[in-house]
Amino acid sequence: MKQEFIFIGPPGSGKGTQTKMLSAEYGFPHIDTGSLLREEVASGSEEGKLANSFMEQGQLVPIELVSKIIKNRLLKDDCKNGFILDGYPRSTEQAAALDEILKEIDKDTDTVPNVFYFEVDKTKLVERLVNRRSCSVCGAIYNLKTMNLEDETKCTKCGGKLIRREDDTEEVAEKRFTTYFNQTAPLIELYEKRGWLTKLDASLPIDTIYKNLTGAIKTHVNS
């Protein structure tokens, strides 16, 4: 049975960590729009060149182009049994575009996507982002407040230098949360009405969130 997972949630909600854990356990490809666009640009494809022309100017890549790139990715063989979409769609317009993609690639199945929304209080989210550090070498993520690190400048996995992202400031985090929620609130309502949405408390410990996530997936599969 094909399984499709859509993860939505504000920056810093932890959905990236959970999608990677789920991908490792279930074997489904983890697809996030940012990485996918960068890969497309690096490949030198026509879509990648066009996307890069917008990205270089600091502009958003048009929905139609993003949709085409995502569709091409979902048509690959490793997605035939399922996939994990991380951070897409982010608006009702993108959701409509995704509907058309899924209508085509799932035309011979009765697949219904599982949509997970990572809920987190704005205050906790901002605090998490301000205290977030990432390894400049392997990309591992750390939180200085919740993780007892002997050396807050060094990655415990590879020894790389821990850095703070330029946008992980309180002011920027507040703006990102507000922008994201304004765009996504209608999307949450849309998927809720369809009966596809499961809300997860993203303020809980990582292992607890993952347990709740996989429990919800098993409920969907058995229903």
PyMOL commands that place a pseudoatom at each C-alpha (Angstrom):
pseudoatom trace, name=CA, resn=MET, resi=1, chain=A, elem=C, hetatm=0, pos=[0.000, 0.000, 0.000]
pseudoatom trace, name=CA, resn=LYS, resi=2, chain=A, elem=C, hetatm=0, pos=[1.385, 3.365, -1.042]
pseudoatom trace, name=CA, resn=GLN, resi=3, chain=A, elem=C, hetatm=0, pos=[1.814, 5.904, 1.759]
pseudoatom trace, name=CA, resn=GLU, resi=4, chain=A, elem=C, hetatm=0, pos=[2.180, 9.630, 1.281]
pseudoatom trace, name=CA, resn=PHE, resi=5, chain=A, elem=C, hetatm=0, pos=[3.165, 11.932, 4.130]
pseudoatom trace, name=CA, resn=ILE, resi=6, chain=A, elem=C, hetatm=0, pos=[2.933, 15.712, 4.129]
pseudoatom trace, name=CA, resn=PHE, resi=7, chain=A, elem=C, hetatm=0, pos=[4.598, 17.601, 6.993]
pseudoatom trace, name=CA, resn=ILE, resi=8, chain=A, elem=C, hetatm=0, pos=[3.747, 21.224, 7.666]
pseudoatom trace, name=CA, resn=GLY, resi=9, chain=A, elem=C, hetatm=0, pos=[4.801, 23.475, 10.513]
pseudoatom trace, name=CA, resn=PRO, resi=10, chain=A, elem=C, hetatm=0, pos=[6.642, 26.725, 11.212]
pseudoatom trace, name=CA, resn=PRO, resi=11, chain=A, elem=C, hetatm=0, pos=[10.437, 27.030, 10.972]
pseudoatom trace, name=CA, resn=GLY, resi=12, chain=A, elem=C, hetatm=0, pos=[12.043, 25.487, 14.033]
pseudoatom trace, name=CA, resn=SER, resi=13, chain=A, elem=C, hetatm=0, pos=[9.058, 23.269, 14.887]
pseudoatom trace, name=CA, resn=GLY, resi=14, chain=A, elem=C, hetatm=0, pos=[11.212, 20.162, 14.532]
pseudoatom trace, name=CA, resn=LYS, resi=15, chain=A, elem=C, hetatm=0, pos=[9.493, 18.620, 11.534]
pseudoatom trace, name=CA, resn=GLY, resi=16, chain=A, elem=C, hetatm=0, pos=[12.810, 18.199, 9.728]
pseudoatom trace, name=CA, resn=THR, resi=17, chain=A, elem=C, hetatm=0, pos=[14.146, 16.001, 12.526]
pseudoatom trace, name=CA, resn=GLN, resi=18, chain=A, elem=C, hetatm=0, pos=[10.999, 13.875, 12.539]
pseudoatom trace, name=CA, resn=THR, resi=19, chain=A, elem=C, hetatm=0, pos=[10.865, 13.454, 8.761]
pseudoatom trace, name=CA, resn=LYS, resi=20, chain=A, elem=C, hetatm=0, pos=[14.448, 12.221, 8.697]
pseudoatom trace, name=CA, resn=MET, resi=21, chain=A, elem=C, hetatm=0, pos=[13.719, 9.711, 11.467]
pseudoatom trace, name=CA, resn=LEU, resi=22, chain=A, elem=C, hetatm=0, pos=[10.609, 8.520, 9.637]
pseudoatom trace, name=CA, resn=SER, resi=23, chain=A, elem=C, hetatm=0, pos=[12.489, 8.231, 6.355]
pseudoatom trace, name=CA, resn=ALA, resi=24, chain=A, elem=C, hetatm=0, pos=[15.215, 6.152, 8.005]
pseudoatom trace, name=CA, resn=GLU, resi=25, chain=A, elem=C, hetatm=0, pos=[12.672, 3.753, 9.554]
pseudoatom trace, name=CA, resn=TYR, resi=26, chain=A, elem=C, hetatm=0, pos=[10.200, 3.429, 6.681]
pseudoatom trace, name=CA, resn=GLY, resi=27, chain=A, elem=C, hetatm=0, pos=[12.583, 3.832, 3.762]
pseudoatom trace, name=CA, resn=PHE, resi=28, chain=A, elem=C, hetatm=0, pos=[10.519, 6.489, 2.008]
pseudoatom trace, name=CA, resn=PRO, resi=29, chain=A, elem=C, hetatm=0, pos=[12.458, 9.351, 0.375]
pseudoatom trace, name=CA, resn=HIS, resi=30, chain=A, elem=C, hetatm=0, pos=[12.498, 12.577, 2.381]
pseudoatom trace, name=CA, resn=ILE, resi=31, chain=A, elem=C, hetatm=0, pos=[11.809, 15.505, 0.069]
pseudoatom trace, name=CA, resn=ASP, resi=32, chain=A, elem=C, hetatm=0, pos=[12.092, 19.094, 1.243]
pseudoatom trace, name=CA, resn=THR, resi=33, chain=A, elem=C, hetatm=0, pos=[11.550, 21.908, -1.221]
pseudoatom trace, name=CA, resn=GLY, resi=34, chain=A, elem=C, hetatm=0, pos=[14.674, 23.876, -0.313]
pseudoatom trace, name=CA, resn=SER, resi=35, chain=A, elem=C, hetatm=0, pos=[17.050, 20.949, -0.824]
pseudoatom trace, name=CA, resn=LEU, resi=36, chain=A, elem=C, hetatm=0, pos=[15.183, 19.857, -3.944]
pseudoatom trace, name=CA, resn=LEU, resi=37, chain=A, elem=C, hetatm=0, pos=[15.545, 23.283, -5.547]
pseudoatom trace, name=CA, resn=ARG, resi=38, chain=A, elem=C, hetatm=0, pos=[19.248, 23.417, -4.687]
pseudoatom trace, name=CA, resn=GLU, resi=39, chain=A, elem=C, hetatm=0, pos=[19.770, 19.940, -6.175]
pseudoatom trace, name=CA, resn=GLU, resi=40, chain=A, elem=C, hetatm=0, pos=[17.915, 20.961, -9.326]
pseudoatom trace, name=CA, resn=VAL, resi=41, chain=A, elem=C, hetatm=0, pos=[20.096, 24.054, -9.682]
pseudoatom trace, name=CA, resn=ALA, resi=42, chain=A, elem=C, hetatm=0, pos=[23.255, 22.003, -9.139]
pseudoatom trace, name=CA, resn=SER, resi=43, chain=A, elem=C, hetatm=0, pos=[22.146, 19.469, -11.775]
pseudoatom trace, name=CA, resn=GLY, resi=44, chain=A, elem=C, hetatm=0, pos=[22.080, 22.167, -14.445]
pseudoatom trace, name=CA, resn=SER, resi=45, chain=A, elem=C, hetatm=0, pos=[18.632, 21.140, -15.697]
pseudoatom trace, name=CA, resn=GLU, resi=46, chain=A, elem=C, hetatm=0, pos=[16.438, 23.628, -17.553]
pseudoatom trace, name=CA, resn=GLU, resi=47, chain=A, elem=C, hetatm=0, pos=[14.125, 23.827, -14.525]
pseudoatom trace, name=CA, resn=GLY, resi=48, chain=A, elem=C, hetatm=0, pos=[17.154, 24.341, -12.277]
pseudoatom trace, name=CA, resn=LYS, resi=49, chain=A, elem=C, hetatm=0, pos=[18.528, 27.165, -14.410]
pseudoatom trace, name=CA, resn=LEU, resi=50, chain=A, elem=C, hetatm=0, pos=[15.155, 28.875, -14.451]
pseudoatom trace, name=CA, resn=ALA, resi=51, chain=A, elem=C, hetatm=0, pos=[14.700, 28.459, -10.681]
pseudoatom trace, name=CA, resn=ASN, resi=52, chain=A, elem=C, hetatm=0, pos=[18.198, 29.844, -10.092]
pseudoatom trace, name=CA, resn=SER, resi=53, chain=A, elem=C, hetatm=0, pos=[17.376, 32.969, -12.094]
pseudoatom trace, name=CA, resn=PHE, resi=54, chain=A, elem=C, hetatm=0, pos=[14.729, 33.791, -9.492]
pseudoatom trace, name=CA, resn=MET, resi=55, chain=A, elem=C, hetatm=0, pos=[16.739, 32.669, -6.465]
pseudoatom trace, name=CA, resn=GLU, resi=56, chain=A, elem=C, hetatm=0, pos=[19.766, 34.779, -7.462]
pseudoatom trace, name=CA, resn=GLN, resi=57, chain=A, elem=C, hetatm=0, pos=[17.558, 37.865, -7.395]
pseudoatom trace, name=CA, resn=GLY, resi=58, chain=A, elem=C, hetatm=0, pos=[16.119, 36.964, -4.012]
pseudoatom trace, name=CA, resn=GLN, resi=59, chain=A, elem=C, hetatm=0, pos=[12.708, 36.270, -5.527]
pseudoatom trace, name=CA, resn=LEU, resi=60, chain=A, elem=C, hetatm=0, pos=[10.349, 33.400, -4.774]
pseudoatom trace, name=CA, resn=VAL, resi=61, chain=A, elem=C, hetatm=0, pos=[10.377, 30.634, -7.351]
pseudoatom trace, name=CA, resn=PRO, resi=62, chain=A, elem=C, hetatm=0, pos=[6.949, 30.646, -9.083]
pseudoatom trace, name=CA, resn=ILE, resi=63, chain=A, elem=C, hetatm=0, pos=[4.461, 28.018, -7.910]
pseudoatom trace, name=CA, resn=GLU, resi=64, chain=A, elem=C, hetatm=0, pos=[4.196, 26.537, -11.403]
pseudoatom trace, name=CA, resn=LEU, resi=65, chain=A, elem=C, hetatm=0, pos=[7.940, 25.924, -11.587]
pseudoatom trace, name=CA, resn=VAL, resi=66, chain=A, elem=C, hetatm=0, pos=[8.188, 24.512, -8.062]
pseudoatom trace, name=CA, resn=SER, resi=67, chain=A, elem=C, hetatm=0, pos=[5.254, 22.219, -8.844]
pseudoatom trace, name=CA, resn=LYS, resi=68, chain=A, elem=C, hetatm=0, pos=[6.935, 20.939, -11.988]
pseudoatom trace, name=CA, resn=ILE, resi=69, chain=A, elem=C, hetatm=0, pos=[10.153, 20.178, -10.109]
pseudoatom trace, name=CA, resn=ILE, resi=70, chain=A, elem=C, hetatm=0, pos=[8.243, 18.413, -7.314]
pseudoatom trace, name=CA, resn=LYS, resi=71, chain=A, elem=C, hetatm=0, pos=[6.177, 16.427, -9.810]
pseudoatom trace, name=CA, resn=ASN, resi=72, chain=A, elem=C, hetatm=0, pos=[9.328, 15.236, -11.605]
pseudoatom trace, name=CA, resn=ARG, resi=73, chain=A, elem=C, hetatm=0, pos=[10.764, 14.147, -8.245]
pseudoatom trace, name=CA, resn=LEU, resi=74, chain=A, elem=C, hetatm=0, pos=[7.613, 12.275, -7.188]
pseudoatom trace, name=CA, resn=LEU, resi=75, chain=A, elem=C, hetatm=0, pos=[7.540, 10.398, -10.495]
pseudoatom trace, name=CA, resn=LYS, resi=76, chain=A, elem=C, hetatm=0, pos=[10.917, 8.764, -9.773]
pseudoatom trace, name=CA, resn=ASP, resi=77, chain=A, elem=C, hetatm=0, pos=[11.011, 5.059, -8.965]
pseudoatom trace, name=CA, resn=ASP, resi=78, chain=A, elem=C, hetatm=0, pos=[11.987, 5.508, -5.311]
pseudoatom trace, name=CA, resn=CYS, resi=79, chain=A, elem=C, hetatm=0, pos=[8.646, 7.274, -4.694]
pseudoatom trace, name=CA, resn=LYS, resi=80, chain=A, elem=C, hetatm=0, pos=[6.422, 4.573, -6.145]
pseudoatom trace, name=CA, resn=ASN, resi=81, chain=A, elem=C, hetatm=0, pos=[5.629, 3.102, -2.705]
pseudoatom trace, name=CA, resn=GLY, resi=82, chain=A, elem=C, hetatm=0, pos=[5.463, 6.430, -0.904]
pseudoatom trace, name=CA, resn=PHE, resi=83, chain=A, elem=C, hetatm=0, pos=[7.274, 9.607, 0.005]
pseudoatom trace, name=CA, resn=ILE, resi=84, chain=A, elem=C, hetatm=0, pos=[7.624, 12.275, 2.684]
pseudoatom trace, name=CA, resn=LEU, resi=85, chain=A, elem=C, hetatm=0, pos=[7.054, 15.909, 1.698]
pseudoatom trace, name=CA, resn=ASP, resi=86, chain=A, elem=C, hetatm=0, pos=[8.657, 18.295, 4.177]
pseudoatom trace, name=CA, resn=GLY, resi=87, chain=A, elem=C, hetatm=0, pos=[7.412, 21.891, 4.209]
pseudoatom trace, name=CA, resn=TYR, resi=88, chain=A, elem=C, hetatm=0, pos=[5.289, 21.727, 1.071]
pseudoatom trace, name=CA, resn=PRO, resi=89, chain=A, elem=C, hetatm=0, pos=[2.673, 22.956, 0.490]
pseudoatom trace, name=CA, resn=ARG, resi=90, chain=A, elem=C, hetatm=0, pos=[2.836, 26.224, 2.449]
pseudoatom trace, name=CA, resn=SER, resi=91, chain=A, elem=C, hetatm=0, pos=[-0.288, 27.896, 1.068]
pseudoatom trace, name=CA, resn=THR, resi=92, chain=A, elem=C, hetatm=0, pos=[-3.667, 26.977, -0.382]
pseudoatom trace, name=CA, resn=GLU, resi=93, chain=A, elem=C, hetatm=0, pos=[-2.311, 27.882, -3.837]
pseudoatom trace, name=CA, resn=GLN, resi=94, chain=A, elem=C, hetatm=0, pos=[0.495, 25.361, -3.439]
pseudoatom trace, name=CA, resn=ALA, resi=95, chain=A, elem=C, hetatm=0, pos=[-2.002, 22.840, -2.052]
pseudoatom trace, name=CA, resn=ALA, resi=96, chain=A, elem=C, hetatm=0, pos=[-4.119, 23.201, -5.196]
pseudoatom trace, name=CA, resn=ALA, resi=97, chain=A, elem=C, hetatm=0, pos=[-1.015, 22.602, -7.328]
pseudoatom trace, name=CA, resn=LEU, resi=98, chain=A, elem=C, hetatm=0, pos=[-0.136, 19.526, -5.262]
pseudoatom trace, name=CA, resn=ASP, resi=99, chain=A, elem=C, hetatm=0, pos=[-3.700, 18.213, -5.645]
pseudoatom trace, name=CA, resn=GLU, resi=100, chain=A, elem=C, hetatm=0, pos=[-3.224, 18.190, -9.412]
pseudoatom trace, name=CA, resn=ILE, resi=101, chain=A, elem=C, hetatm=0, pos=[0.114, 16.407, -9.109]
pseudoatom trace, name=CA, resn=LEU, resi=102, chain=A, elem=C, hetatm=0, pos=[-1.279, 13.711, -6.813]
pseudoatom trace, name=CA, resn=LYS, resi=103, chain=A, elem=C, hetatm=0, pos=[-4.364, 13.293, -8.988]
pseudoatom trace, name=CA, resn=GLU, resi=104, chain=A, elem=C, hetatm=0, pos=[-2.097, 12.310, -11.847]
pseudoatom trace, name=CA, resn=ILE, resi=105, chain=A, elem=C, hetatm=0, pos=[0.480, 10.161, -10.069]
pseudoatom trace, name=CA, resn=ASP, resi=106, chain=A, elem=C, hetatm=0, pos=[-2.147, 8.376, -7.918]
pseudoatom trace, name=CA, resn=LYS, resi=107, chain=A, elem=C, hetatm=0, pos=[-4.774, 7.892, -10.627]
pseudoatom trace, name=CA, resn=ASP, resi=108, chain=A, elem=C, hetatm=0, pos=[-4.534, 4.098, -10.387]
pseudoatom trace, name=CA, resn=THR, resi=109, chain=A, elem=C, hetatm=0, pos=[-4.586, 3.953, -6.567]
pseudoatom trace, name=CA, resn=ASP, resi=110, chain=A, elem=C, hetatm=0, pos=[-6.875, 4.953, -3.710]
pseudoatom trace, name=CA, resn=THR, resi=111, chain=A, elem=C, hetatm=0, pos=[-4.079, 6.676, -1.808]
pseudoatom trace, name=CA, resn=VAL, resi=112, chain=A, elem=C, hetatm=0, pos=[-5.023, 9.394, 0.679]
pseudoatom trace, name=CA, resn=PRO, resi=113, chain=A, elem=C, hetatm=0, pos=[-2.170, 11.561, 2.023]
pseudoatom trace, name=CA, resn=ASN, resi=114, chain=A, elem=C, hetatm=0, pos=[-1.444, 11.758, 5.747]
pseudoatom trace, name=CA, resn=VAL, resi=115, chain=A, elem=C, hetatm=0, pos=[-0.896, 15.399, 6.685]
pseudoatom trace, name=CA, resn=PHE, resi=116, chain=A, elem=C, hetatm=0, pos=[0.869, 16.209, 9.966]
pseudoatom trace, name=CA, resn=TYR, resi=117, chain=A, elem=C, hetatm=0, pos=[0.862, 19.701, 11.408]
pseudoatom trace, name=CA, resn=PHE, resi=118, chain=A, elem=C, hetatm=0, pos=[3.499, 20.511, 14.027]
pseudoatom trace, name=CA, resn=GLU, resi=119, chain=A, elem=C, hetatm=0, pos=[1.891, 22.795, 16.597]
pseudoatom trace, name=CA, resn=VAL, resi=120, chain=A, elem=C, hetatm=0, pos=[4.143, 24.824, 18.846]
pseudoatom trace, name=CA, resn=ASP, resi=121, chain=A, elem=C, hetatm=0, pos=[3.612, 27.902, 21.002]
pseudoatom trace, name=CA, resn=LYS, resi=122, chain=A, elem=C, hetatm=0, pos=[5.225, 31.007, 19.504]
pseudoatom trace, name=CA, resn=THR, resi=123, chain=A, elem=C, hetatm=0, pos=[7.158, 31.803, 22.684]
pseudoatom trace, name=CA, resn=LYS, resi=124, chain=A, elem=C, hetatm=0, pos=[8.636, 28.303, 22.814]
pseudoatom trace, name=CA, resn=LEU, resi=125, chain=A, elem=C, hetatm=0, pos=[9.408, 28.369, 19.111]
pseudoatom trace, name=CA, resn=VAL, resi=126, chain=A, elem=C, hetatm=0, pos=[11.272, 31.674, 19.306]
pseudoatom trace, name=CA, resn=GLU, resi=127, chain=A, elem=C, hetatm=0, pos=[13.224, 30.410, 22.320]
pseudoatom trace, name=CA, resn=ARG, resi=128, chain=A, elem=C, hetatm=0, pos=[14.121, 27.247, 20.413]
pseudoatom trace, name=CA, resn=LEU, resi=129, chain=A, elem=C, hetatm=0, pos=[15.341, 29.164, 17.372]
pseudoatom trace, name=CA, resn=VAL, resi=130, chain=A, elem=C, hetatm=0, pos=[17.404, 31.637, 19.399]
pseudoatom trace, name=CA, resn=ASN, resi=131, chain=A, elem=C, hetatm=0, pos=[19.168, 28.755, 21.164]
pseudoatom trace, name=CA, resn=ARG, resi=132, chain=A, elem=C, hetatm=0, pos=[19.596, 26.638, 18.030]
pseudoatom trace, name=CA, resn=ARG, resi=133, chain=A, elem=C, hetatm=0, pos=[23.074, 25.858, 16.727]
pseudoatom trace, name=CA, resn=SER, resi=134, chain=A, elem=C, hetatm=0, pos=[24.065, 23.716, 13.752]
pseudoatom trace, name=CA, resn=CYS, resi=135, chain=A, elem=C, hetatm=0, pos=[27.287, 21.981, 12.834]
pseudoatom trace, name=CA, resn=SER, resi=136, chain=A, elem=C, hetatm=0, pos=[29.107, 23.697, 9.989]
pseudoatom trace, name=CA, resn=VAL, resi=137, chain=A, elem=C, hetatm=0, pos=[30.399, 20.319, 8.788]
pseudoatom trace, name=CA, resn=CYS, resi=138, chain=A, elem=C, hetatm=0, pos=[27.714, 17.616, 9.168]
pseudoatom trace, name=CA, resn=GLY, resi=139, chain=A, elem=C, hetatm=0, pos=[24.646, 19.793, 9.745]
pseudoatom trace, name=CA, resn=ALA, resi=140, chain=A, elem=C, hetatm=0, pos=[23.667, 18.252, 13.104]
pseudoatom trace, name=CA, resn=ILE, resi=141, chain=A, elem=C, hetatm=0, pos=[21.264, 20.445, 15.101]
pseudoatom trace, name=CA, resn=TYR, resi=142, chain=A, elem=C, hetatm=0, pos=[21.708, 21.363, 18.771]
pseudoatom trace, name=CA, resn=ASN, resi=143, chain=A, elem=C, hetatm=0, pos=[19.771, 23.386, 21.335]
pseudoatom trace, name=CA, resn=LEU, resi=144, chain=A, elem=C, hetatm=0, pos=[21.949, 25.097, 23.915]
pseudoatom trace, name=CA, resn=LYS, resi=145, chain=A, elem=C, hetatm=0, pos=[19.127, 25.328, 26.460]
pseudoatom trace, name=CA, resn=THR, resi=146, chain=A, elem=C, hetatm=0, pos=[17.890, 21.742, 26.385]
pseudoatom trace, name=CA, resn=MET, resi=147, chain=A, elem=C, hetatm=0, pos=[21.125, 19.889, 25.621]
pseudoatom trace, name=CA, resn=ASN, resi=148, chain=A, elem=C, hetatm=0, pos=[23.930, 19.786, 28.182]
pseudoatom trace, name=CA, resn=LEU, resi=149, chain=A, elem=C, hetatm=0, pos=[26.968, 20.281, 25.989]
pseudoatom trace, name=CA, resn=GLU, resi=150, chain=A, elem=C, hetatm=0, pos=[30.405, 20.313, 27.570]
pseudoatom trace, name=CA, resn=ASP, resi=151, chain=A, elem=C, hetatm=0, pos=[31.625, 22.495, 24.717]
pseudoatom trace, name=CA, resn=GLU, resi=152, chain=A, elem=C, hetatm=0, pos=[28.955, 24.682, 23.120]
pseudoatom trace, name=CA, resn=THR, resi=153, chain=A, elem=C, hetatm=0, pos=[31.224, 25.428, 20.155]
pseudoatom trace, name=CA, resn=LYS, resi=154, chain=A, elem=C, hetatm=0, pos=[31.932, 21.870, 19.008]
pseudoatom trace, name=CA, resn=CYS, resi=155, chain=A, elem=C, hetatm=0, pos=[29.770, 19.179, 17.364]
pseudoatom trace, name=CA, resn=THR, resi=156, chain=A, elem=C, hetatm=0, pos=[29.671, 15.983, 19.432]
pseudoatom trace, name=CA, resn=LYS, resi=157, chain=A, elem=C, hetatm=0, pos=[29.280, 13.865, 16.285]
pseudoatom trace, name=CA, resn=CYS, resi=158, chain=A, elem=C, hetatm=0, pos=[32.093, 15.048, 14.036]
pseudoatom trace, name=CA, resn=GLY, resi=159, chain=A, elem=C, hetatm=0, pos=[33.911, 17.745, 15.986]
pseudoatom trace, name=CA, resn=GLY, resi=160, chain=A, elem=C, hetatm=0, pos=[32.877, 20.473, 13.561]
pseudoatom trace, name=CA, resn=LYS, resi=161, chain=A, elem=C, hetatm=0, pos=[32.263, 24.056, 14.645]
pseudoatom trace, name=CA, resn=LEU, resi=162, chain=A, elem=C, hetatm=0, pos=[28.764, 24.901, 15.903]
pseudoatom trace, name=CA, resn=ILE, resi=163, chain=A, elem=C, hetatm=0, pos=[27.353, 28.018, 14.310]
pseudoatom trace, name=CA, resn=ARG, resi=164, chain=A, elem=C, hetatm=0, pos=[24.273, 30.174, 14.749]
pseudoatom trace, name=CA, resn=ARG, resi=165, chain=A, elem=C, hetatm=0, pos=[22.235, 30.870, 11.625]
pseudoatom trace, name=CA, resn=GLU, resi=166, chain=A, elem=C, hetatm=0, pos=[21.958, 34.543, 10.732]
pseudoatom trace, name=CA, resn=ASP, resi=167, chain=A, elem=C, hetatm=0, pos=[18.146, 34.430, 10.902]
pseudoatom trace, name=CA, resn=ASP, resi=168, chain=A, elem=C, hetatm=0, pos=[18.010, 32.715, 14.300]
pseudoatom trace, name=CA, resn=THR, resi=169, chain=A, elem=C, hetatm=0, pos=[17.411, 35.947, 16.190]
pseudoatom trace, name=CA, resn=GLU, resi=170, chain=A, elem=C, hetatm=0, pos=[14.358, 36.799, 18.269]
pseudoatom trace, name=CA, resn=GLU, resi=171, chain=A, elem=C, hetatm=0, pos=[13.184, 39.548, 15.913]
pseudoatom trace, name=CA, resn=VAL, resi=172, chain=A, elem=C, hetatm=0, pos=[13.532, 37.459, 12.757]
pseudoatom trace, name=CA, resn=ALA, resi=173, chain=A, elem=C, hetatm=0, pos=[12.008, 34.393, 14.436]
pseudoatom trace, name=CA, resn=GLU, resi=174, chain=A, elem=C, hetatm=0, pos=[8.933, 36.411, 15.451]
pseudoatom trace, name=CA, resn=LYS, resi=175, chain=A, elem=C, hetatm=0, pos=[8.472, 37.656, 11.882]
pseudoatom trace, name=CA, resn=ARG, resi=176, chain=A, elem=C, hetatm=0, pos=[8.973, 34.201, 10.382]
pseudoatom trace, name=CA, resn=PHE, resi=177, chain=A, elem=C, hetatm=0, pos=[6.389, 32.699, 12.708]
pseudoatom trace, name=CA, resn=THR, resi=178, chain=A, elem=C, hetatm=0, pos=[3.808, 35.391, 11.954]
pseudoatom trace, name=CA, resn=THR, resi=179, chain=A, elem=C, hetatm=0, pos=[4.351, 35.163, 8.188]
pseudoatom trace, name=CA, resn=TYR, resi=180, chain=A, elem=C, hetatm=0, pos=[4.202, 31.386, 8.237]
pseudoatom trace, name=CA, resn=PHE, resi=181, chain=A, elem=C, hetatm=0, pos=[1.037, 31.218, 10.307]
pseudoatom trace, name=CA, resn=ASN, resi=182, chain=A, elem=C, hetatm=0, pos=[-0.768, 33.805, 8.175]
pseudoatom trace, name=CA, resn=GLN, resi=183, chain=A, elem=C, hetatm=0, pos=[0.006, 31.775, 5.059]
pseudoatom trace, name=CA, resn=THR, resi=184, chain=A, elem=C, hetatm=0, pos=[-0.656, 28.372, 6.583]
pseudoatom trace, name=CA, resn=ALA, resi=185, chain=A, elem=C, hetatm=0, pos=[-3.781, 28.849, 8.725]
pseudoatom trace, name=CA, resn=PRO, resi=186, chain=A, elem=C, hetatm=0, pos=[-6.122, 28.440, 5.712]
pseudoatom trace, name=CA, resn=LEU, resi=187, chain=A, elem=C, hetatm=0, pos=[-4.118, 25.385, 4.634]
pseudoatom trace, name=CA, resn=ILE, resi=188, chain=A, elem=C, hetatm=0, pos=[-4.550, 23.756, 8.033]
pseudoatom trace, name=CA, resn=GLU, resi=189, chain=A, elem=C, hetatm=0, pos=[-8.303, 24.371, 7.836]
pseudoatom trace, name=CA, resn=LEU, resi=190, chain=A, elem=C, hetatm=0, pos=[-8.411, 22.914, 4.305]
pseudoatom trace, name=CA, resn=TYR, resi=191, chain=A, elem=C, hetatm=0, pos=[-6.760, 19.626, 5.262]
pseudoatom trace, name=CA, resn=GLU, resi=192, chain=A, elem=C, hetatm=0, pos=[-8.733, 19.437, 8.495]
pseudoatom trace, name=CA, resn=LYS, resi=193, chain=A, elem=C, hetatm=0, pos=[-12.017, 19.613, 6.558]
pseudoatom trace, name=CA, resn=ARG, resi=194, chain=A, elem=C, hetatm=0, pos=[-10.834, 16.795, 4.298]
pseudoatom trace, name=CA, resn=GLY, resi=195, chain=A, elem=C, hetatm=0, pos=[-10.058, 14.645, 7.328]
pseudoatom trace, name=CA, resn=TRP, resi=196, chain=A, elem=C, hetatm=0, pos=[-6.413, 14.306, 6.361]
pseudoatom trace, name=CA, resn=LEU, resi=197, chain=A, elem=C, hetatm=0, pos=[-4.871, 16.366, 9.167]
pseudoatom trace, name=CA, resn=THR, resi=198, chain=A, elem=C, hetatm=0, pos=[-3.271, 15.173, 12.389]
pseudoatom trace, name=CA, resn=LYS, resi=199, chain=A, elem=C, hetatm=0, pos=[-1.951, 17.788, 14.810]
pseudoatom trace, name=CA, resn=LEU, resi=200, chain=A, elem=C, hetatm=0, pos=[1.161, 16.958, 16.807]
pseudoatom trace, name=CA, resn=ASP, resi=201, chain=A, elem=C, hetatm=0, pos=[2.380, 18.792, 19.907]
pseudoatom trace, name=CA, resn=ALA, resi=202, chain=A, elem=C, hetatm=0, pos=[5.827, 19.872, 18.735]
pseudoatom trace, name=CA, resn=SER, resi=203, chain=A, elem=C, hetatm=0, pos=[6.823, 21.194, 22.159]
pseudoatom trace, name=CA, resn=LEU, resi=204, chain=A, elem=C, hetatm=0, pos=[7.296, 17.646, 23.503]
pseudoatom trace, name=CA, resn=PRO, resi=205, chain=A, elem=C, hetatm=0, pos=[10.633, 15.765, 23.571]
pseudoatom trace, name=CA, resn=ILE, resi=206, chain=A, elem=C, hetatm=0, pos=[11.811, 14.430, 20.202]
pseudoatom trace, name=CA, resn=ASP, resi=207, chain=A, elem=C, hetatm=0, pos=[11.266, 10.756, 21.079]
pseudoatom trace, name=CA, resn=THR, resi=208, chain=A, elem=C, hetatm=0, pos=[7.755, 11.457, 22.383]
pseudoatom trace, name=CA, resn=ILE, resi=209, chain=A, elem=C, hetatm=0, pos=[6.809, 13.340, 19.211]
pseudoatom trace, name=CA, resn=TYR, resi=210, chain=A, elem=C, hetatm=0, pos=[8.101, 10.463, 17.093]
pseudoatom trace, name=CA, resn=LYS, resi=211, chain=A, elem=C, hetatm=0, pos=[6.136, 7.939, 19.138]
pseudoatom trace, name=CA, resn=ASN, resi=212, chain=A, elem=C, hetatm=0, pos=[2.966, 10.005, 18.655]
pseudoatom trace, name=CA, resn=LEU, resi=213, chain=A, elem=C, hetatm=0, pos=[3.732, 10.371, 14.961]
pseudoatom trace, name=CA, resn=THR, resi=214, chain=A, elem=C, hetatm=0, pos=[4.220, 6.678, 14.259]
pseudoatom trace, name=CA, resn=GLY, resi=215, chain=A, elem=C, hetatm=0, pos=[1.210, 5.850, 16.415]
pseudoatom trace, name=CA, resn=ALA, resi=216, chain=A, elem=C, hetatm=0, pos=[-0.937, 8.159, 14.283]
pseudoatom trace, name=CA, resn=ILE, resi=217, chain=A, elem=C, hetatm=0, pos=[0.427, 6.573, 11.096]
pseudoatom trace, name=CA, resn=LYS, resi=218, chain=A, elem=C, hetatm=0, pos=[-0.462, 3.070, 12.288]
pseudoatom trace, name=CA, resn=THR, resi=219, chain=A, elem=C, hetatm=0, pos=[-3.965, 4.278, 13.143]
pseudoatom trace, name=CA, resn=HIS, resi=220, chain=A, elem=C, hetatm=0, pos=[-4.372, 5.668, 9.614]
pseudoatom trace, name=CA, resn=VAL, resi=221, chain=A, elem=C, hetatm=0, pos=[-3.101, 2.469, 8.003]
pseudoatom trace, name=CA, resn=ASN, resi=222, chain=A, elem=C, hetatm=0, pos=[-5.404, 0.236, 10.057]
pseudoatom trace, name=CA, resn=SER, resi=223, chain=A, elem=C, hetatm=0, pos=[-8.504, 2.424, 9.692]
for i in range(1, 223): cmd.bond("trace and resi %d" % i, "trace and resi %d" % (i + 1))
show_as sticks, trace
zoom trace
